[in-house]
Amino acid sequence: MLFDIEVKISLKSGMLNPEATTIERSLELLGYDVNNVKTVEIIKFQMEGEDREAIRDNVTDMCERLLCNPVIHDYKINVIPQNMACGK
């Protein structure tokens, strides 16, 4: 079975986010009233397998070893069977 994988990576609360700060300041300079701007990186890919939990465990390992730094990042994993994915 084919699974669509989506990993959302964000900085943990309290970590400095210069990109978000720059975006917030720039939007304010353009006249927009915004607060608490945050940035999130989304990584999407597909994996083949029969067991959804085994796929999730593999993706968790990927996150811990390569995709993010668990010391400064939080991440959320979404594993969707291909036949249940929206817009397909």
Phi and psi in radians as a Rosetta constraint file:
Dihedral C 1 N 2 CA 2 C 2 CIRCULARHARMONIC -1.669 0.35
Dihedral N 2 CA 2 C 2 N 3 CIRCULARHARMONIC 2.324 0.35
Dihedral C 2 N 3 CA 3 C 3 CIRCULARHARMONIC -2.051 0.35
Dihedral N 3 CA 3 C 3 N 4 CIRCULARHARMONIC 2.404 0.35
Dihedral C 3 N 4 CA 4 C 4 CIRCULARHARMONIC -1.548 0.35
Dihedral N 4 CA 4 C 4 N 5 CIRCULARHARMONIC 2.258 0.35
Dihedral C 4 N 5 CA 5 C 5 CIRCULARHARMONIC -1.988 0.35
Dihedral N 5 CA 5 C 5 N 6 CIRCULARHARMONIC 2.368 0.35
Dihedral C 5 N 6 CA 6 C 6 CIRCULARHARMONIC -2.299 0.35
Dihedral N 6 CA 6 C 6 N 7 CIRCULARHARMONIC 2.171 0.35
Dihedral C 6 N 7 CA 7 C 7 CIRCULARHARMONIC -2.026 0.35
Dihedral N 7 CA 7 C 7 N 8 CIRCULARHARMONIC 2.122 0.35
Dihedral C 7 N 8 CA 8 C 8 CIRCULARHARMONIC -1.830 0.35
Dihedral N 8 CA 8 C 8 N 9 CIRCULARHARMONIC 2.130 0.35
Dihedral C 8 N 9 CA 9 C 9 CIRCULARHARMONIC -2.026 0.35
Dihedral N 9 CA 9 C 9 N 10 CIRCULARHARMONIC 2.237 0.35
Dihedral C 9 N 10 CA 10 C 10 CIRCULARHARMONIC -2.396 0.35
Dihedral N 10 CA 10 C 10 N 11 CIRCULARHARMONIC 2.812 0.35
Dihedral C 10 N 11 CA 11 C 11 CIRCULARHARMONIC -1.283 0.35
Dihedral N 11 CA 11 C 11 N 12 CIRCULARHARMONIC 2.516 0.35
Dihedral C 11 N 12 CA 12 C 12 CIRCULARHARMONIC -1.141 0.35
Dihedral N 12 CA 12 C 12 N 13 CIRCULARHARMONIC 2.703 0.35
Dihedral C 12 N 13 CA 13 C 13 CIRCULARHARMONIC -0.986 0.35
Dihedral N 13 CA 13 C 13 N 14 CIRCULARHARMONIC 2.361 0.35
Dihedral C 13 N 14 CA 14 C 14 CIRCULARHARMONIC 1.633 0.35
Dihedral N 14 CA 14 C 14 N 15 CIRCULARHARMONIC -0.223 0.35
Dihedral C 14 N 15 CA 15 C 15 CIRCULARHARMONIC -1.414 0.35
Dihedral N 15 CA 15 C 15 N 16 CIRCULARHARMONIC 2.446 0.35
Dihedral C 15 N 16 CA 16 C 16 CIRCULARHARMONIC -1.180 0.35
Dihedral N 16 CA 16 C 16 N 17 CIRCULARHARMONIC 2.400 0.35
Dihedral C 16 N 17 CA 17 C 17 CIRCULARHARMONIC -2.245 0.35
Dihedral N 17 CA 17 C 17 N 18 CIRCULARHARMONIC 1.475 0.35
Dihedral C 17 N 18 CA 18 C 18 CIRCULARHARMONIC -1.044 0.35
Dihedral N 18 CA 18 C 18 N 19 CIRCULARHARMONIC -0.585 0.35
Dihedral C 18 N 19 CA 19 C 19 CIRCULARHARMONIC -1.113 0.35
Dihedral N 19 CA 19 C 19 N 20 CIRCULARHARMONIC -0.807 0.35
Dihedral C 19 N 20 CA 20 C 20 CIRCULARHARMONIC -1.146 0.35
Dihedral N 20 CA 20 C 20 N 21 CIRCULARHARMONIC -0.672 0.35
Dihedral C 20 N 21 CA 21 C 21 CIRCULARHARMONIC -1.091 0.35
Dihedral N 21 CA 21 C 21 N 22 CIRCULARHARMONIC -0.764 0.35
Dihedral C 21 N 22 CA 22 C 22 CIRCULARHARMONIC -1.104 0.35
Dihedral N 22 CA 22 C 22 N 23 CIRCULARHARMONIC -0.757 0.35
Dihedral C 22 N 23 CA 23 C 23 CIRCULARHARMONIC -1.088 0.35
Dihedral N 23 CA 23 C 23 N 24 CIRCULARHARMONIC -0.799 0.35
Dihedral C 23 N 24 CA 24 C 24 CIRCULARHARMONIC -1.070 0.35
Dihedral N 24 CA 24 C 24 N 25 CIRCULARHARMONIC -0.808 0.35
Dihedral C 24 N 25 CA 25 C 25 CIRCULARHARMONIC -1.112 0.35
Dihedral N 25 CA 25 C 25 N 26 CIRCULARHARMONIC -0.725 0.35
Dihedral C 25 N 26 CA 26 C 26 CIRCULARHARMONIC -1.141 0.35
Dihedral N 26 CA 26 C 26 N 27 CIRCULARHARMONIC -0.727 0.35
Dihedral C 26 N 27 CA 27 C 27 CIRCULARHARMONIC -1.119 0.35
Dihedral N 27 CA 27 C 27 N 28 CIRCULARHARMONIC -0.685 0.35
Dihedral C 27 N 28 CA 28 C 28 CIRCULARHARMONIC -1.112 0.35
Dihedral N 28 CA 28 C 28 N 29 CIRCULARHARMONIC -0.698 0.35
Dihedral C 28 N 29 CA 29 C 29 CIRCULARHARMONIC -1.115 0.35
Dihedral N 29 CA 29 C 29 N 30 CIRCULARHARMONIC -0.493 0.35
Dihedral C 29 N 30 CA 30 C 30 CIRCULARHARMONIC -1.473 0.35
Dihedral N 30 CA 30 C 30 N 31 CIRCULARHARMONIC 0.013 0.35
Dihedral C 30 N 31 CA 31 C 31 CIRCULARHARMONIC 1.686 0.35
Dihedral N 31 CA 31 C 31 N 32 CIRCULARHARMONIC 0.123 0.35
Dihedral C 31 N 32 CA 32 C 32 CIRCULARHARMONIC -1.584 0.35
Dihedral N 32 CA 32 C 32 N 33 CIRCULARHARMONIC 2.385 0.35
Dihedral C 32 N 33 CA 33 C 33 CIRCULARHARMONIC -1.634 0.35
Dihedral N 33 CA 33 C 33 N 34 CIRCULARHARMONIC 1.653 0.35
Dihedral C 33 N 34 CA 34 C 34 CIRCULARHARMONIC -2.165 0.35
Dihedral N 34 CA 34 C 34 N 35 CIRCULARHARMONIC 2.675 0.35
Dihedral C 34 N 35 CA 35 C 35 CIRCULARHARMONIC -2.480 0.35
Dihedral N 35 CA 35 C 35 N 36 CIRCULARHARMONIC 2.733 0.35
Dihedral C 35 N 36 CA 36 C 36 CIRCULARHARMONIC 0.927 0.35
Dihedral N 36 CA 36 C 36 N 37 CIRCULARHARMONIC 0.798 0.35
Dihedral C 36 N 37 CA 37 C 37 CIRCULARHARMONIC -1.170 0.35
Dihedral N 37 CA 37 C 37 N 38 CIRCULARHARMONIC 2.341 0.35
Dihedral C 37 N 38 CA 38 C 38 CIRCULARHARMONIC -2.296 0.35
Dihedral N 38 CA 38 C 38 N 39 CIRCULARHARMONIC 2.628 0.35
Dihedral C 38 N 39 CA 39 C 39 CIRCULARHARMONIC -1.967 0.35
Dihedral N 39 CA 39 C 39 N 40 CIRCULARHARMONIC 2.559 0.35
Dihedral C 39 N 40 CA 40 C 40 CIRCULARHARMONIC -2.355 0.35
Dihedral N 40 CA 40 C 40 N 41 CIRCULARHARMONIC 2.343 0.35
Dihedral C 40 N 41 CA 41 C 41 CIRCULARHARMONIC -1.709 0.35
Dihedral N 41 CA 41 C 41 N 42 CIRCULARHARMONIC 2.328 0.35
Dihedral C 41 N 42 CA 42 C 42 CIRCULARHARMONIC -2.044 0.35
Dihedral N 42 CA 42 C 42 N 43 CIRCULARHARMONIC 2.204 0.35
Dihedral C 42 N 43 CA 43 C 43 CIRCULARHARMONIC -2.017 0.35
Dihedral N 43 CA 43 C 43 N 44 CIRCULARHARMONIC 2.191 0.35
Dihedral C 43 N 44 CA 44 C 44 CIRCULARHARMONIC -2.088 0.35
Dihedral N 44 CA 44 C 44 N 45 CIRCULARHARMONIC 2.449 0.35
Dihedral C 44 N 45 CA 45 C 45 CIRCULARHARMONIC -2.809 0.35
Dihedral N 45 CA 45 C 45 N 46 CIRCULARHARMONIC 3.113 0.35
Dihedral C 45 N 46 CA 46 C 46 CIRCULARHARMONIC -2.139 0.35
Dihedral N 46 CA 46 C 46 N 47 CIRCULARHARMONIC 2.615 0.35
Dihedral C 46 N 47 CA 47 C 47 CIRCULARHARMONIC -2.396 0.35
Dihedral N 47 CA 47 C 47 N 48 CIRCULARHARMONIC 2.590 0.35
Dihedral C 47 N 48 CA 48 C 48 CIRCULARHARMONIC -1.788 0.35
Dihedral N 48 CA 48 C 48 N 49 CIRCULARHARMONIC 2.396 0.35
Dihedral C 48 N 49 CA 49 C 49 CIRCULARHARMONIC 3.056 0.35
Dihedral N 49 CA 49 C 49 N 50 CIRCULARHARMONIC 2.983 0.35
Dihedral C 49 N 50 CA 50 C 50 CIRCULARHARMONIC -1.818 0.35
Dihedral N 50 CA 50 C 50 N 51 CIRCULARHARMONIC -0.437 0.35
Dihedral C 50 N 51 CA 51 C 51 CIRCULARHARMONIC -1.932 0.35
Dihedral N 51 CA 51 C 51 N 52 CIRCULARHARMONIC 1.970 0.35
Dihedral C 51 N 52 CA 52 C 52 CIRCULARHARMONIC -1.026 0.35
Dihedral N 52 CA 52 C 52 N 53 CIRCULARHARMONIC -0.704 0.35
Dihedral C 52 N 53 CA 53 C 53 CIRCULARHARMONIC -1.204 0.35
Dihedral N 53 CA 53 C 53 N 54 CIRCULARHARMONIC -0.627 0.35
Dihedral C 53 N 54 CA 54 C 54 CIRCULARHARMONIC -1.144 0.35
Dihedral N 54 CA 54 C 54 N 55 CIRCULARHARMONIC -0.691 0.35
Dihedral C 54 N 55 CA 55 C 55 CIRCULARHARMONIC -1.068 0.35
Dihedral N 55 CA 55 C 55 N 56 CIRCULARHARMONIC -0.836 0.35
Dihedral C 55 N 56 CA 56 C 56 CIRCULARHARMONIC -1.025 0.35
Dihedral N 56 CA 56 C 56 N 57 CIRCULARHARMONIC -0.739 0.35
Dihedral C 56 N 57 CA 57 C 57 CIRCULARHARMONIC -1.078 0.35
Dihedral N 57 CA 57 C 57 N 58 CIRCULARHARMONIC -0.725 0.35
Dihedral C 57 N 58 CA 58 C 58 CIRCULARHARMONIC -1.106 0.35
Dihedral N 58 CA 58 C 58 N 59 CIRCULARHARMONIC -0.745 0.35
Dihedral C 58 N 59 CA 59 C 59 CIRCULARHARMONIC -1.177 0.35
Dihedral N 59 CA 59 C 59 N 60 CIRCULARHARMONIC -0.666 0.35
Dihedral C 59 N 60 CA 60 C 60 CIRCULARHARMONIC -1.035 0.35
Dihedral N 60 CA 60 C 60 N 61 CIRCULARHARMONIC -0.760 0.35
Dihedral C 60 N 61 CA 61 C 61 CIRCULARHARMONIC -1.082 0.35
Dihedral N 61 CA 61 C 61 N 62 CIRCULARHARMONIC -0.722 0.35
Dihedral C 61 N 62 CA 62 C 62 CIRCULARHARMONIC -1.035 0.35
Dihedral N 62 CA 62 C 62 N 63 CIRCULARHARMONIC -0.760 0.35
Dihedral C 62 N 63 CA 63 C 63 CIRCULARHARMONIC -1.098 0.35
Dihedral N 63 CA 63 C 63 N 64 CIRCULARHARMONIC -0.797 0.35
Dihedral C 63 N 64 CA 64 C 64 CIRCULARHARMONIC -1.186 0.35
Dihedral N 64 CA 64 C 64 N 65 CIRCULARHARMONIC -0.562 0.35
Dihedral C 64 N 65 CA 65 C 65 CIRCULARHARMONIC -1.668 0.35
Dihedral N 65 CA 65 C 65 N 66 CIRCULARHARMONIC -0.468 0.35
Dihedral C 65 N 66 CA 66 C 66 CIRCULARHARMONIC -2.479 0.35
Dihedral N 66 CA 66 C 66 N 67 CIRCULARHARMONIC -0.847 0.35
Dihedral C 66 N 67 CA 67 C 67 CIRCULARHARMONIC -1.223 0.35
Dihedral N 67 CA 67 C 67 N 68 CIRCULARHARMONIC -0.488 0.35
Dihedral C 67 N 68 CA 68 C 68 CIRCULARHARMONIC -2.581 0.35
Dihedral N 68 CA 68 C 68 N 69 CIRCULARHARMONIC 2.965 0.35
Dihedral C 68 N 69 CA 69 C 69 CIRCULARHARMONIC -1.820 0.35
Dihedral N 69 CA 69 C 69 N 70 CIRCULARHARMONIC 1.854 0.35
Dihedral C 69 N 70 CA 70 C 70 CIRCULARHARMONIC -1.060 0.35
Dihedral N 70 CA 70 C 70 N 71 CIRCULARHARMONIC -0.295 0.35
Dihedral C 70 N 71 CA 71 C 71 CIRCULARHARMONIC -1.245 0.35
Dihedral N 71 CA 71 C 71 N 72 CIRCULARHARMONIC -0.652 0.35
Dihedral C 71 N 72 CA 72 C 72 CIRCULARHARMONIC -2.012 0.35
Dihedral N 72 CA 72 C 72 N 73 CIRCULARHARMONIC -0.212 0.35
Dihedral C 72 N 73 CA 73 C 73 CIRCULARHARMONIC -1.968 0.35
Dihedral N 73 CA 73 C 73 N 74 CIRCULARHARMONIC 2.579 0.35
Dihedral C 73 N 74 CA 74 C 74 CIRCULARHARMONIC -1.830 0.35
Dihedral N 74 CA 74 C 74 N 75 CIRCULARHARMONIC 2.666 0.35
Dihedral C 74 N 75 CA 75 C 75 CIRCULARHARMONIC -2.518 0.35
Dihedral N 75 CA 75 C 75 N 76 CIRCULARHARMONIC 2.645 0.35
Dihedral C 75 N 76 CA 76 C 76 CIRCULARHARMONIC -2.209 0.35
Dihedral N 76 CA 76 C 76 N 77 CIRCULARHARMONIC 2.377 0.35
Dihedral C 76 N 77 CA 77 C 77 CIRCULARHARMONIC -1.978 0.35
Dihedral N 77 CA 77 C 77 N 78 CIRCULARHARMONIC 2.303 0.35
Dihedral C 77 N 78 CA 78 C 78 CIRCULARHARMONIC -2.123 0.35
Dihedral N 78 CA 78 C 78 N 79 CIRCULARHARMONIC 2.107 0.35
Dihedral C 78 N 79 CA 79 C 79 CIRCULARHARMONIC -1.998 0.35
Dihedral N 79 CA 79 C 79 N 80 CIRCULARHARMONIC 2.009 0.35
Dihedral C 79 N 80 CA 80 C 80 CIRCULARHARMONIC -2.113 0.35
Dihedral N 80 CA 80 C 80 N 81 CIRCULARHARMONIC 2.130 0.35
Dihedral C 80 N 81 CA 81 C 81 CIRCULARHARMONIC -1.004 0.35
Dihedral N 81 CA 81 C 81 N 82 CIRCULARHARMONIC 2.401 0.35
Dihedral C 81 N 82 CA 82 C 82 CIRCULARHARMONIC -0.890 0.35
Dihedral N 82 CA 82 C 82 N 83 CIRCULARHARMONIC -0.728 0.35
Dihedral C 82 N 83 CA 83 C 83 CIRCULARHARMONIC -1.289 0.35
Dihedral N 83 CA 83 C 83 N 84 CIRCULARHARMONIC -0.154 0.35
Dihedral C 83 N 84 CA 84 C 84 CIRCULARHARMONIC -1.855 0.35
Dihedral N 84 CA 84 C 84 N 85 CIRCULARHARMONIC -0.081 0.35
Dihedral C 84 N 85 CA 85 C 85 CIRCULARHARMONIC -1.180 0.35
Dihedral N 85 CA 85 C 85 N 86 CIRCULARHARMONIC 2.425 0.35
Dihedral C 85 N 86 CA 86 C 86 CIRCULARHARMONIC -1.221 0.35
Dihedral N 86 CA 86 C 86 N 87 CIRCULARHARMONIC 2.568 0.35
Dihedral C 86 N 87 CA 87 C 87 CIRCULARHARMONIC 1.319 0.35
Dihedral N 87 CA 87 C 87 N 88 CIRCULARHARMONIC 0.206 0.35
